Amino acid sequence: MTHYTTAYELACAATSKQLGYVADFIPIEAYQVAGVGVLESDCGRGWHGAGKGSNNIGAIQAGSSWTGDTFQYTDTSPNPDGSSTPYVTRFRAYPTLAAGWEDLVRVMFSARRRSVLIAARMGDTYSVSQYLRKTGYYEGFGPTIEDRVRNHYLALRRGIWVVAFDRSEELPEGTPKGMPDTVRRGDRSPAVRTLQSEMRIAADGIFGPITERYVRGYQDAQELYVDGVVGPLTWRALFTDGYVP
């Protein structure tokens, strides 16, 4: 069983347990939970140093009310100019991965985050990001609140796609569908903007010669068919390999 498939199954179990669903029910909210797990900690394996082995899936800080184990780690706080300032704080640690997933569900869907739960049930990923920030779950990156929510949304959507691709299945109805449209030189669309964001180049939504050059270089590096057209295989590679040019 692969890493993200295991993570999704743990997210399903934790979501069902915390929300009181009957056994074997597959909760649509679990994709949003798993996406947050990918975004925040690569489902627990993204920690280094003191955080390694902490089973902290959601990068949840300890806070004054936490009575369990903790570890010290460096986080960052955004600045108005788009940069960030590092600071040292304490994060929660859990005895098992299952416990880490269960606490993530508790925190994401707590009473004061009812709006997050409703958005997750509707498969509304943008609103999940919006309400998580509004209720203090994350600060984000970017010079404005709008930028921080959008950046979180793009990362969360990417995390959901990664889990779905790993499971080789379509996402449940109501969630963002598997992947963007096929795009090629001459296209102008949000899908092109997503492509450019994934490739870390200027995201203007216009598939011109520079974008094509980056796509061809990426396809060659990934041993894909080099045609400059971004279809399902190229999208899948981009969303699952952590590519940075």
C-alpha positions as CSV (number, residue, x, y, z in Angstrom):
1,M,0.0,0.0,0.0
2,T,1.4,3.4,-1.0
3,H,2.0,6.3,1.3
4,Y,-0.9,8.5,0.2
5,T,-3.4,5.6,0.0
6,T,-2.5,4.7,3.6
7,A,-2.9,8.4,4.6
8,Y,-6.3,8.5,2.9
9,E,-7.5,5.4,4.7
10,L,-6.3,6.9,8.0
11,A,-8.1,10.2,7.2
12,C,-11.3,8.3,6.4
13,A,-11.1,6.3,9.7
14,A,-10.4,9.5,11.7
15,T,-13.1,11.5,10.0
16,S,-15.7,8.7,10.5
17,K,-14.7,8.3,14.2
18,Q,-14.7,12.0,15.1
19,L,-17.9,12.8,13.2
20,G,-19.8,9.7,14.3
21,Y,-20.3,8.0,11.0
22,V,-21.3,4.4,10.7
23,A,-18.6,1.8,9.9
24,D,-17.6,1.5,6.2
25,F,-19.1,4.9,5.3
26,I,-16.7,6.8,3.1
27,P,-16.9,10.5,4.2
28,I,-16.5,13.1,1.5
29,E,-14.8,15.3,4.1
30,A,-11.9,12.9,4.2
31,Y,-10.4,14.2,1.0
32,Q,-10.2,17.7,2.4
33,V,-8.6,16.3,5.6
34,A,-6.1,14.2,3.6
35,G,-5.4,17.3,1.4
36,V,-4.5,19.3,4.5
37,G,-2.3,16.5,5.7
38,V,-0.4,16.5,2.4
39,L,-0.1,20.3,2.4
40,E,1.0,20.7,6.0
41,S,3.4,17.8,6.6
42,D,3.3,15.4,3.6
43,C,1.0,13.3,5.8
44,G,3.5,13.2,8.7
45,R,6.7,12.4,6.9
46,G,7.7,16.0,6.0
47,W,9.1,16.8,9.5
48,H,12.8,17.0,10.2
49,G,14.8,17.2,13.4
50,A,12.7,17.3,16.5
51,G,9.5,16.9,14.5
52,K,10.5,13.6,12.9
53,G,8.3,10.8,14.3
54,S,5.9,13.3,16.0
55,N,2.9,12.0,13.9
56,N,1.7,15.7,13.7
57,I,-0.2,15.5,10.4
58,G,-1.7,19.0,10.4
59,A,1.3,21.0,11.7
60,I,-0.8,21.9,14.8
61,Q,0.9,24.1,17.4
62,A,0.6,23.0,21.0
63,G,-1.2,26.1,22.5
64,S,-1.8,26.7,26.1
65,S,-4.6,24.1,26.5
66,W,-2.6,21.1,25.1
67,T,-1.5,18.7,27.8
68,G,0.1,16.0,25.6
69,D,3.7,15.7,24.4
70,T,5.3,18.5,22.4
71,F,8.4,19.4,20.4
72,Q,10.0,22.7,19.5
73,Y,10.2,23.7,15.9
74,T,10.6,26.8,13.7
75,D,7.5,28.2,12.1
76,T,7.0,31.4,10.0
77,S,4.7,34.4,10.1
78,P,3.9,36.4,7.0
79,N,4.9,40.0,6.5
80,P,3.0,42.7,4.5
81,D,5.7,42.6,1.8
82,G,5.2,38.9,1.1
83,S,8.2,37.7,3.0
84,S,8.0,35.7,6.2
85,T,9.7,35.9,9.6
86,P,10.7,32.7,11.4
87,Y,9.9,32.1,15.0
88,V,10.3,29.1,17.4
89,T,7.3,27.6,19.0
90,R,6.0,24.2,20.3
91,F,3.9,21.7,18.3
92,R,1.8,18.7,19.4
93,A,3.3,15.2,19.3
94,Y,1.2,12.0,19.1
95,P,1.9,8.4,20.0
96,T,0.6,7.1,16.7
97,L,-0.3,8.3,13.1
98,A,-4.0,7.4,13.8
99,A,-3.9,9.8,16.8
100,G,-2.4,12.5,14.7
101,W,-5.1,12.2,12.1
102,E,-7.9,12.1,14.7
103,D,-6.6,15.3,16.3
104,L,-6.4,17.0,12.8
105,V,-10.1,16.2,12.3
106,R,-11.0,17.5,15.7
107,V,-9.1,20.8,15.1
108,M,-10.4,21.2,11.5
109,F,-14.0,20.6,12.3
110,S,-14.2,21.9,15.9
111,A,-17.4,23.8,17.0
112,R,-15.9,27.2,16.1
113,R,-15.1,25.8,12.6
114,R,-18.5,24.6,11.7
115,S,-18.2,26.6,8.5
116,V,-15.1,24.5,7.5
117,L,-17.1,21.3,8.0
118,I,-20.0,22.5,5.9
119,A,-17.6,23.6,3.1
120,A,-15.8,20.2,3.3
121,R,-19.1,18.4,3.0
122,M,-19.9,20.4,-0.2
123,G,-16.5,19.7,-1.6
124,D,-15.9,23.5,-1.7
125,T,-12.1,23.5,-1.4
126,Y,-11.7,27.3,-1.7
127,S,-14.1,27.9,1.1
128,V,-12.3,25.3,3.3
129,S,-9.1,27.4,2.8
130,Q,-10.9,30.6,3.4
131,Y,-12.6,29.5,6.6
132,L,-9.5,27.8,8.0
133,R,-7.7,31.0,7.7
134,K,-10.6,33.1,9.1
135,T,-10.7,30.9,12.2
136,G,-6.9,31.0,12.7
137,Y,-5.8,27.6,11.5
138,Y,-3.0,29.0,9.4
139,E,-1.5,32.4,8.5
140,G,-0.3,31.6,5.0
141,F,2.1,33.3,2.6
142,G,1.7,36.4,0.5
143,P,1.3,40.2,0.9
144,T,-2.5,40.2,1.2
145,I,-5.1,38.0,2.9
146,E,-6.5,37.2,-0.6
147,D,-3.1,36.0,-1.7
148,R,-2.6,33.9,1.4
149,V,-6.0,32.2,1.0
150,R,-5.4,31.6,-2.7
151,N,-2.0,30.1,-2.1
152,H,-3.4,27.8,0.6
153,Y,-6.2,26.8,-1.7
154,L,-3.9,26.0,-4.6
155,A,-1.7,23.9,-2.3
156,L,-4.8,22.2,-0.7
157,R,-6.2,21.4,-4.2
158,R,-2.9,20.0,-5.2
159,G,-2.8,17.8,-2.1
160,I,-6.3,16.4,-2.9
161,W,-5.2,15.6,-6.4
162,V,-2.1,13.9,-5.2
163,V,-4.1,11.5,-3.0
164,A,-6.7,10.8,-5.8
165,F,-3.9,10.1,-8.3
166,D,-2.2,7.8,-5.9
167,R,-5.4,5.9,-5.4
168,S,-6.0,5.8,-9.2
169,E,-9.6,6.9,-8.7
170,E,-12.0,9.7,-9.6
171,L,-12.7,12.2,-6.8
172,P,-16.2,11.9,-5.2
173,E,-18.9,14.2,-6.7
174,G,-18.7,17.7,-5.4
175,T,-14.9,17.8,-5.0
176,P,-12.5,19.4,-7.5
177,K,-12.3,17.0,-10.5
178,G,-9.3,14.9,-11.2
179,M,-7.1,17.3,-13.2
180,P,-7.2,20.4,-15.3
181,D,-8.0,20.4,-19.0
182,T,-5.3,19.5,-21.6
183,V,-3.5,22.7,-22.6
184,R,-1.1,23.6,-25.3
185,R,0.6,26.7,-26.9
186,G,-1.9,29.4,-27.8
187,D,-4.4,28.5,-25.0
188,R,-5.5,31.1,-22.5
189,S,-7.3,29.7,-19.4
190,P,-7.2,29.2,-15.6
191,A,-5.7,25.7,-16.4
192,V,-2.7,27.4,-18.0
193,R,-2.3,29.6,-14.9
194,T,-2.3,26.5,-12.7
195,L,0.3,24.9,-15.0
196,Q,2.5,28.0,-14.7
197,S,2.1,28.1,-10.9
198,E,3.2,24.4,-10.7
199,M,6.2,25.2,-12.8
200,R,7.1,28.3,-10.8
201,I,7.0,30.7,-13.7
202,A,5.0,33.9,-14.3
203,A,1.4,32.9,-14.1
204,D,-0.5,35.0,-16.6
205,G,-2.7,32.3,-18.0
206,I,-1.3,32.6,-21.5
207,F,0.4,29.5,-23.0
208,G,3.2,31.2,-25.0
209,P,6.7,30.2,-26.1
210,I,8.3,30.5,-22.7
211,T,5.7,28.2,-21.1
212,E,6.1,25.7,-23.9
213,R,9.9,25.7,-23.4
214,Y,9.5,24.9,-19.7
215,V,6.9,22.2,-20.5
216,R,9.2,20.5,-23.1
217,G,12.1,20.7,-20.7
218,Y,10.0,19.2,-17.9
219,Q,8.7,16.4,-20.1
220,D,12.2,15.5,-21.2
221,A,13.5,15.5,-17.6
222,Q,10.6,13.2,-16.6
223,E,11.1,10.9,-19.6
224,L,7.6,11.7,-20.9
225,Y,6.7,12.1,-24.5
226,V,8.0,15.6,-25.5
227,D,5.4,17.4,-27.4
228,G,4.8,20.6,-25.3
229,V,1.2,19.5,-24.7
230,V,0.1,19.2,-21.1
231,G,-2.3,16.3,-20.9
232,P,-3.2,13.7,-18.2
233,L,0.3,12.2,-17.9
234,T,2.1,15.5,-17.6
235,W,-0.5,16.9,-15.1
236,R,-0.1,13.7,-13.0
237,A,3.7,14.0,-13.0
238,L,3.5,17.7,-12.0
239,F,1.1,17.2,-9.1
240,T,3.0,14.2,-7.6
241,D,6.7,14.8,-8.0
242,G,7.3,18.1,-6.2
243,Y,9.0,19.6,-9.3
244,V,10.9,22.8,-8.9
245,P,12.7,24.1,-12.1
